[in-house]
């Protein structure tokens, strides 16, 4: 069962929408550095709102974690949809590949900390499955288009690509060196994905 609160009967006022957006941004930053055990007070302080405002929007920590993940995945899926419209299918695919590697690197500390979470955190993982599936579908469409254009080798699947994105992000973290290391790792992985014909 999802930990998000039931749908509202009327849309949020504009100030409430701004507060919710600030809370989500702050929560993503705080969780990325401190994991899901980070305090709600820290999130409220970072967002510039009262703790009660956080709880009005997200009654539980699990609801907030879920909202952060769904928001992140939704943003990435929309960006993939925009990339699909690009003229150069190969450039769109590789650009989005790089974006996902950068995004993955930012959230790994948060994801790792959640892996041993309690039942409410496990419910979060179940709740974000649909959003993850939509992102995977978008990656698959980008990949198919790039393969049809001849930019990406034909024997690669969407699952392979997602695994390579995660692996490239992990590899860049492991070798250290910041942007330069990530660029080298990405260059090697992208070269392996390119069609040689």
Order of alpha helices (4+ residues) and beta strands (2+ residues): alpha-alpha-alpha-alpha-alpha-alpha-alpha-alpha-alpha
